[in-house]
Amino acid sequence: MIASNTAAREVPDARKAPREILEHLYRVAVDRALPLSSMGRHLPPPPKGRTLVLGAGKAGASMAQALEALWPADAPLSGLVVTRYGHIPPRPEGLAQRIEIVEASHPVPDAAGMAAAERILALTQGLTPDDLVLCLISGGGSSLLVLPAEGLTLADKQRINRELLESGANIGEMNCVRKHLSRIKGGRLAAACAPARVVTLTISDVPGDDPAIIASGPTVPDDTTCADALAILDRYRIEVPGPVRASLKSGALETPNPQDPVFKNNEVHLIATPQQSLEAAAAAARAAGIEAHILSDEIEGESREVGKVHAALARSVAHRGAPFAKPCVILSGGETTVTIRPRQPGQAKGRGGRAGEFCLGLAGALMAQPGVWALAADTDGIDGVEDNAGAFVTPDTLSRAEAGGRKLSDHLDRNDAYGYFDAIGDLLVTGPTHTNVNDFRAILIL
């Protein structure tokens, strides 16, 4: 459980240290999304029966620790939460562990995630109307909570998941498929908890903050259908075993819908959202004497193309002082996508995630614009599957890279943002932040 330490940090001078102010804004945004700062106001009182905690996500461990700190010490509390490998924060001294935490793979599921999902589903047996289930859900839960539908193996789910990630499908499309190919997602976990009361506490990592999309909505009703899932699979040319395709066509894999009475007494509370984090960063920028403008917390699209659009806006501000006056910082969030390009024979495999790919597109389109600095990073501290959170773009990014023999177009061709920015020392490396409200982008124009 990591508590906010924004107040303890010295605020950099934006004009003297533009990179430092950008990193400061990122850390303010992350601090706002830490569960201890906002969970307490959403907790129900202890029930007459027992309290069972179930959860999954990259913020799962920090959410569990926050709950242990906030729940009455004399009230029973037990359960199981699964998080990503390496995402368990140090346990605060004196905090007793009452919730078991296990680790599994993300973004491609593994056997540990399947074992955790099986255990979580088993823990729902024997619940009564007097019991309370607290579900701690955050981004990443789709991969961490894997329980293949009838006719699918773990290897099938791993392949389908990998192909979805590389297809350019957006998060809503990916999670629609995941729900219908699962025995625990898309409201099925809530159905298994009946007749107990279910209160879901969630940290949003999706555009629009729809709880049905976050971690594929294991505890909330699903208004998508088998037909929707099948259409997405066909659109991106992703194969599923014949019997599973037949089950999708027949509707045999439908998820519980909003009219299902199993959700009658259930509640969902968003305890942290991308917009809240962007607003915190905007306030921090204004406190440092820089006007801030939030474009949106719901930006989607191909990462490199979104980078180009942001560059056009930044150049307009730099050249004409419109639509915003400088100095200012432009903030945005959401969840962009990266479509993996085919590799040429003998070409090295690229590394990097959507934040780095955004920065490649941004740097190329900025064309070394003087007075513009930027940072794009994932708020969980991990860009894709690498060890960096994101990357910086500076007015001399292109010249420094070219001096080192790096050609931006070559790195774009093989989706190698990590190699490009690592070579010039412009990666942001934070380690896991123990929360996740998705993309954070800040462009400073002086």
Stockholm file with secondary structure:
# STOCKHOLM 1.0

chainA/1-446         MIASNTAAREVPDARKAPREILEHLYRVAVDRALPLSSMGRHLPPPPKGRTLVLGAGKAGASMAQALEALWPADAPLSGLVVTRYGHIPPRPEGLAQRIEIVEASHPVPDAAGMAAAERILALTQGLTPDDLVLCLISGGGSSLLVLPAEGLTLADKQRINRELLESGANIGEMNCVRKHLSRIKGGRLAAACAPARVVTLTISDVPGDDPAIIASGPTVPDDTTCADALAILDRYRIEVPGPVRASLKSGALETPNPQDPVFKNNEVHLIATPQQSLEAAAAAARAAGIEAHILSDEIEGESREVGKVHAALARSVAHRGAPFAKPCVILSGGETTVTIRPRQPGQAKGRGGRAGEFCLGLAGALMAQPGVWALAADTDGIDGVEDNAGAFVTPDTLSRAEAGGRKLSDHLDRNDAYGYFDAIGDLLVTGPTHTNVNDFRAILIL
#=GR chainA/1-446 SS CCCCCGGGSCCCCTTTCHHHHHHHHHHHHHHHTCGGGTSGGGCCCCCSSCEEEEEESTTHHHHHHHHHHHSCTTSCCEEEEEEETTCCCCCCTTCCCCSEEEEECSSSCCHHHHHHHHHHHHHTTTCCTTCEEEEEEETTHHHHSCCBCTTCCHHHHHHHHHHHHHHTCCHHHHHHHHHHTBSSTTTHHHHHHTTSEEEEEEECCSTTCCTTTGGGCTTSCCCCCHHHHHHHHHHTTCCCCHHHHHHHHHTTTCCCCTTCGGGTTCEEEEEECHHHHHHHHHHHHHHTTCEEEECCSCBCSBHHHHHHHHHHHHHHHHHHCCSSCSSEEEEEEECCBCCCCCCCTTCCCCCCCHHHHHHHHHHHHHTSCTTEEEEEEETTSCSTTSSCSEEEECTTHHHHHHHTTCCHHHHHHTTCHHHHHHHTTCEECCCCCSCCCCEEEEEEEC
#=GC SS_cons         CCCCCGGGSCCCCTTTCHHHHHHHHHHHHHHHTCGGGTSGGGCCCCCSSCEEEEEESTTHHHHHHHHHHHSCTTSCCEEEEEEETTCCCCCCTTCCCCSEEEEECSSSCCHHHHHHHHHHHHHTTTCCTTCEEEEEEETTHHHHSCCBCTTCCHHHHHHHHHHHHHHTCCHHHHHHHHHHTBSSTTTHHHHHHTTSEEEEEEECCSTTCCTTTGGGCTTSCCCCCHHHHHHHHHHTTCCCCHHHHHHHHHTTTCCCCTTCGGGTTCEEEEEECHHHHHHHHHHHHHHTTCEEEECCSCBCSBHHHHHHHHHHHHHHHHHHCCSSCSSEEEEEEECCBCCCCCCCTTCCCCCCCHHHHHHHHHHHHHTSCTTEEEEEEETTSCSTTSSCSEEEECTTHHHHHHHTTCCHHHHHHTTCHHHHHHHTTCEECCCCCSCCCCEEEEEEEC
//
